[in-house]
Each structure stands twice: as structure tokens, then as C-alpha cells.
Amino acid sequence: MTDLLTHLRTRRSIPAPQLGEPGPDAASLTDILTIAARVPDHGKLAPWRFILYRGDGAARAGAALADLLAGRDPATSADRLAFERARFTRVPLTIGLVSRAGPHVKVPEWEQQLSAGAVGVNLLHAIHAHGFAAQWITEWPSFDAEAGTLLGLQDGERFAGFVHVGTPKQPPFERDRPDIAKLVTEF
């Protein structure tokens, strides 16, 4: 396994179309999710949860999104509907990261949302540490209430995004990174 500093310096998201089989087995997935959940969580609220899309469930989720779009606009192109049907089946596993942030007497919603974001980052690191790759994206189903309901959200929940997981089909490519000197201010 790569040492932690090397991992943190080199971890790179792999676009979902470049991910394939295999995905994590049951034991690896349990470990990945357990590691993801080790985040700052004021009040021990666990203001987040996971929805797993794989196999038949992934196909049903994609079909539901395609049906939703077709119902809203019968002129939606066949290519777009095919893309939606395959949204969750193009990779071995997609993890829906759900934020359950809400009003609390001691813990502001913003802190709860930050905790969900921390879960997402830990999730990416855990996936990569297990030898897989991932891409965390949002796209329209994350922000559409009706799509959210179709994909398993409950009242008061929203998607922090979808983490597509698999084995890279090609090596990662590097992208430009921020100039840290331009982002730091002394007070």
C-alpha cells in the first residue's frame, strides 16, 4: 500500500467512463464505508448516509431517470435517454452520498453539511487506498427533487453527489492544480 503522504499527493479522480470491473467486494466495501464515516461530526449526528446503486438496482435507477426525463419532455433524444439508463450501470458501483443536515439545537446545518463533505473526501481516499478509483460528481439528479425521490431520498435529504467506483481502464492523467501561494493570506 502507498504511504499516506504519497497517496494524498497523488490521488486523482478517474472519469466514470474510464472505470470498469471489478468493483469492491463486500468486505472491501464495508471497510471503505467505515473509513468514509470517520469524520468530524459535532453532536455525533451522522448527518449523512449512503445509497448503493449496483446490479439490478443501478439499472432500475437509470430507467427511472430516463422515464422521468421522457415524461417531462417527450422530445428528449434517444441518446440522452440511453445515457440516463446507463448512468449507474457504466461502473460496477455508484455510491449516493446523502446529506441529512437539518435544524438542530446545538449543531448548525452548515456544520452538518461540512461533515457530509468530509465523508465524500474520506470516501474517495478509502476507495483509492483499496486499489480502486472513483469520481465524485453531482449533475442534475443531485439537484432535482423528483429525481431524488426516485433515487431513494427521504424527506429533508439531498444528495451531496454520486461517487462512481471501479477499476481504472487507463492510468490517471494529471490536471492543473491551484497555486497555493495565491490562496494563502497572513492575518
LUMGU-390065 format. One record per residue (C-alpha): residue number from 1; residue in one letter; x, y, z. Coordinates in nm, 3 decimals. Layout:
N
+-----+---+---------+---------+---------+
|   k | r |       x |       y |       z |
+-----+---+---------+---------+---------+
| NUM | a |       X |       Y |       Z |
...
+-----+---+---------+---------+---------+
//
This chain:
187
+-----+---+---------+---------+---------+
|   k | r |       x |       y |       z |
+-----+---+---------+---------+---------+
|   1 | m |   0.000 |   0.000 |   0.000 |
|   2 | t |   0.117 |   0.354 |  -0.075 |
|   3 | d |   0.228 |   0.558 |   0.225 |
|   4 | l |  -0.022 |   0.824 |   0.330 |
|   5 | l |   0.168 |   1.133 |   0.213 |
|   6 | t |   0.234 |   0.985 |  -0.130 |
|   7 | h |  -0.131 |   0.885 |  -0.154 |
|   8 | l |  -0.252 |   1.234 |  -0.060 |
|   9 | r |  -0.011 |   1.398 |  -0.306 |
|  10 | t |  -0.104 |   1.173 |  -0.597 |
|  11 | r |  -0.469 |   1.069 |  -0.558 |
|  12 | r |  -0.659 |   1.159 |  -0.872 |
|  13 | s |  -1.021 |   1.113 |  -0.973 |
|  14 | i |  -1.074 |   0.893 |  -1.276 |
|  15 | p |  -1.370 |   0.987 |  -1.501 |
|  16 | a |  -1.655 |   0.737 |  -1.473 |
|  17 | p |  -1.633 |   0.628 |  -1.840 |
|  18 | q |  -1.276 |   0.514 |  -1.768 |
|  19 | l |  -1.381 |   0.286 |  -1.480 |
|  20 | g |  -1.464 |  -0.082 |  -1.521 |
|  21 | e |  -1.483 |  -0.413 |  -1.340 |
|  22 | p |  -1.409 |  -0.522 |  -1.083 |
|  23 | g |  -1.557 |  -0.312 |  -0.809 |
|  24 | p |  -1.511 |  -0.365 |  -0.438 |
|  25 | d |  -1.623 |  -0.695 |  -0.285 |
|  26 | a |  -1.846 |  -0.694 |   0.024 |
|  27 | a |  -1.562 |  -0.685 |   0.279 |
|  28 | s |  -1.377 |  -0.407 |   0.095 |
|  29 | l |  -1.696 |  -0.204 |   0.056 |
|  30 | t |  -1.775 |  -0.234 |   0.427 |
|  31 | d |  -1.422 |  -0.116 |   0.510 |
|  32 | i |  -1.444 |   0.169 |   0.258 |
|  33 | l |  -1.773 |   0.295 |   0.404 |
|  34 | t |  -1.647 |   0.256 |   0.760 |
|  35 | i |  -1.338 |   0.464 |   0.679 |
|  36 | a |  -1.552 |   0.722 |   0.499 |
|  37 | a |  -1.763 |   0.766 |   0.813 |
|  38 | r |  -1.460 |   0.856 |   1.031 |
|  39 | v |  -1.505 |   1.231 |   1.003 |
|  40 | p |  -1.564 |   1.530 |   1.229 |
|  41 | d |  -1.927 |   1.504 |   1.338 |
|  42 | h |  -2.025 |   1.755 |   1.606 |
|  43 | g |  -2.302 |   1.602 |   1.815 |
|  44 | k |  -2.246 |   1.252 |   1.673 |
|  45 | l |  -2.543 |   1.306 |   1.442 |
|  46 | a |  -2.413 |   1.115 |   1.139 |
|  47 | p |  -2.593 |   1.373 |   0.921 |
|  48 | w |  -2.530 |   1.165 |   0.609 |
|  49 | r |  -2.588 |   0.819 |   0.472 |
|  50 | f |  -2.511 |   0.609 |   0.166 |
|  51 | i |  -2.731 |   0.464 |  -0.109 |
|  52 | l |  -2.565 |   0.190 |  -0.317 |
|  53 | y |  -2.650 |   0.157 |  -0.686 |
|  54 | r |  -2.525 |  -0.164 |  -0.844 |
|  55 | g |  -2.657 |  -0.454 |  -1.048 |
|  56 | d |  -3.033 |  -0.457 |  -1.098 |
|  57 | g |  -3.077 |  -0.160 |  -0.863 |
|  58 | a |  -2.846 |   0.051 |  -1.079 |
|  59 | a |  -3.042 |  -0.045 |  -1.391 |
|  60 | r |  -3.376 |   0.041 |  -1.222 |
|  61 | a |  -3.239 |   0.378 |  -1.105 |
|  62 | g |  -3.123 |   0.469 |  -1.456 |
|  63 | a |  -3.453 |   0.358 |  -1.609 |
|  64 | a |  -3.641 |   0.573 |  -1.358 |
|  65 | l |  -3.434 |   0.880 |  -1.453 |
|  66 | a |  -3.487 |   0.816 |  -1.825 |
|  67 | d |  -3.862 |   0.777 |  -1.769 |
|  68 | l |  -3.869 |   1.099 |  -1.568 |
|  69 | l |  -3.700 |   1.294 |  -1.846 |
|  70 | a |  -3.914 |   1.138 |  -2.119 |
|  71 | g |  -4.228 |   1.223 |  -1.921 |
|  72 | r |  -4.119 |   1.584 |  -1.883 |
|  73 | d |  -4.019 |   1.624 |  -2.245 |
|  74 | p |  -4.131 |   1.363 |  -2.499 |
|  75 | a |  -3.881 |   1.516 |  -2.746 |
|  76 | t |  -3.584 |   1.410 |  -2.529 |
|  77 | s |  -3.335 |   1.248 |  -2.764 |
|  78 | a |  -3.284 |   0.873 |  -2.770 |
|  79 | d |  -2.915 |   0.929 |  -2.696 |
|  80 | r |  -2.994 |   1.130 |  -2.382 |
|  81 | l |  -3.239 |   0.866 |  -2.261 |
|  82 | a |  -2.982 |   0.592 |  -2.326 |
|  83 | f |  -2.725 |   0.791 |  -2.128 |
|  84 | e |  -2.963 |   0.821 |  -1.833 |
|  85 | r |  -3.048 |   0.450 |  -1.844 |
|  86 | a |  -2.675 |   0.373 |  -1.822 |
|  87 | r |  -2.597 |   0.644 |  -1.564 |
|  88 | f |  -2.541 |   0.394 |  -1.282 |
|  89 | t |  -2.454 |   0.081 |  -1.483 |
|  90 | r |  -2.145 |   0.216 |  -1.660 |
|  91 | v |  -1.942 |   0.143 |  -1.344 |
|  92 | p |  -1.953 |  -0.153 |  -1.104 |
|  93 | l |  -2.080 |   0.061 |  -0.814 |
|  94 | t |  -2.216 |   0.409 |  -0.760 |
|  95 | i |  -2.248 |   0.537 |  -0.406 |
|  96 | g |  -2.507 |   0.807 |  -0.349 |
|  97 | l |  -2.377 |   1.031 |  -0.070 |
|  98 | v |  -2.680 |   1.172 |   0.108 |
|  99 | s |  -2.676 |   1.476 |   0.334 |
| 100 | r |  -2.932 |   1.458 |   0.614 |
| 101 | a |  -2.845 |   1.801 |   0.754 |
| 102 | g |  -3.128 |   1.973 |   0.930 |
| 103 | p |  -3.219 |   2.203 |   1.216 |
| 104 | h |  -3.060 |   2.109 |   1.548 |
| 105 | v |  -3.050 |   2.285 |   1.882 |
| 106 | k |  -2.667 |   2.274 |   1.906 |
| 107 | v |  -2.525 |   2.184 |   1.564 |
| 108 | p |  -2.576 |   2.431 |   1.278 |
| 109 | e |  -2.684 |   2.284 |   0.945 |
| 110 | w |  -2.366 |   2.422 |   0.787 |
| 111 | e |  -2.152 |   2.206 |   1.019 |
| 112 | q |  -2.363 |   1.905 |   0.928 |
| 113 | q |  -2.317 |   1.976 |   0.555 |
| 114 | l |  -1.943 |   2.010 |   0.605 |
| 115 | s |  -1.944 |   1.671 |   0.777 |
| 116 | a |  -2.110 |   1.517 |   0.469 |
| 117 | g |  -1.844 |   1.680 |   0.251 |
| 118 | a |  -1.574 |   1.531 |   0.473 |
| 119 | v |  -1.736 |   1.189 |   0.425 |
| 120 | g |  -1.709 |   1.238 |   0.048 |
| 121 | v |  -1.337 |   1.315 |   0.065 |
| 122 | n |  -1.272 |   1.023 |   0.301 |
| 123 | l |  -1.476 |   0.802 |   0.068 |
| 124 | l |  -1.251 |   0.892 |  -0.226 |
| 125 | h |  -0.937 |   0.826 |  -0.022 |
| 126 | a |  -1.067 |   0.492 |   0.108 |
| 127 | i |  -1.166 |   0.378 |  -0.241 |
| 128 | h |  -0.824 |   0.461 |  -0.380 |
| 129 | a |  -0.643 |   0.308 |  -0.082 |
| 130 | h |  -0.826 |  -0.017 |  -0.158 |
| 131 | g |  -0.686 |  -0.018 |  -0.512 |
| 132 | f |  -0.991 |   0.113 |  -0.692 |
| 133 | a |  -1.060 |   0.453 |  -0.846 |
| 134 | a |  -1.354 |   0.689 |  -0.827 |
| 135 | q |  -1.515 |   1.007 |  -0.948 |
| 136 | w |  -1.742 |   1.219 |  -0.726 |
| 137 | i |  -1.992 |   1.413 |  -0.935 |
| 138 | t |  -2.326 |   1.580 |  -0.885 |
| 139 | e |  -2.508 |   1.653 |  -1.214 |
| 140 | w |  -2.880 |   1.716 |  -1.242 |
| 141 | p |  -3.013 |   1.420 |  -1.034 |
| 142 | s |  -2.840 |   1.570 |  -0.730 |
| 143 | f |  -3.047 |   1.888 |  -0.751 |
| 144 | d |  -3.381 |   1.764 |  -0.884 |
| 145 | a |  -3.633 |   1.685 |  -0.610 |
| 146 | e |  -3.833 |   1.439 |  -0.817 |
| 147 | a |  -3.518 |   1.255 |  -0.929 |
| 148 | g |  -3.404 |   1.247 |  -0.568 |
| 149 | t |  -3.725 |   1.078 |  -0.458 |
| 150 | l |  -3.695 |   0.823 |  -0.739 |
| 151 | l |  -3.336 |   0.752 |  -0.632 |
| 152 | g |  -3.423 |   0.689 |  -0.267 |
| 153 | l |  -3.404 |   1.022 |  -0.085 |
| 154 | q |  -3.628 |   1.068 |   0.216 |
| 155 | d |  -3.787 |   1.392 |   0.339 |
| 156 | g |  -3.527 |   1.653 |   0.430 |
| 157 | e |  -3.242 |   1.477 |   0.248 |
| 158 | r |  -3.039 |   1.586 |  -0.051 |
| 159 | f |  -2.756 |   1.437 |  -0.249 |
| 160 | a |  -2.404 |   1.560 |  -0.180 |
| 161 | g |  -2.327 |   1.374 |  -0.502 |
| 162 | f |  -2.262 |   1.037 |  -0.655 |
| 163 | v |  -1.930 |   0.855 |  -0.626 |
| 164 | h |  -1.869 |   0.625 |  -0.922 |
| 165 | v |  -1.638 |   0.337 |  -0.830 |
| 166 | g |  -1.443 |   0.082 |  -1.032 |
| 167 | t |  -1.105 |  -0.026 |  -1.159 |
| 168 | p |  -0.929 |   0.222 |  -1.389 |
| 169 | k |  -0.913 |   0.115 |  -1.753 |
| 170 | q |  -0.624 |   0.354 |  -1.815 |
| 171 | p |  -0.375 |   0.545 |  -1.598 |
| 172 | p |  -0.490 |   0.871 |  -1.443 |
| 173 | f |  -0.394 |   1.197 |  -1.606 |
| 174 | e |  -0.286 |   1.500 |  -1.410 |
| 175 | r |  -0.468 |   1.831 |  -1.427 |
| 176 | d |  -0.366 |   2.183 |  -1.334 |
| 177 | r |  -0.370 |   2.244 |  -0.960 |
| 178 | p |  -0.423 |   2.573 |  -0.777 |
| 179 | d |  -0.126 |   2.794 |  -0.697 |
| 180 | i |  -0.128 |   2.770 |  -0.318 |
| 181 | a |   0.064 |   3.096 |  -0.281 |
| 182 | k |  -0.235 |   3.276 |  -0.436 |
| 183 | l |  -0.476 |   3.117 |  -0.190 |
| 184 | v |  -0.298 |   3.193 |   0.139 |
| 185 | t |  -0.331 |   3.514 |   0.335 |
| 186 | e |  -0.149 |   3.603 |   0.657 |
| 187 | f |  -0.359 |   3.780 |   0.919 |
+-----+---+---------+---------+---------+
//
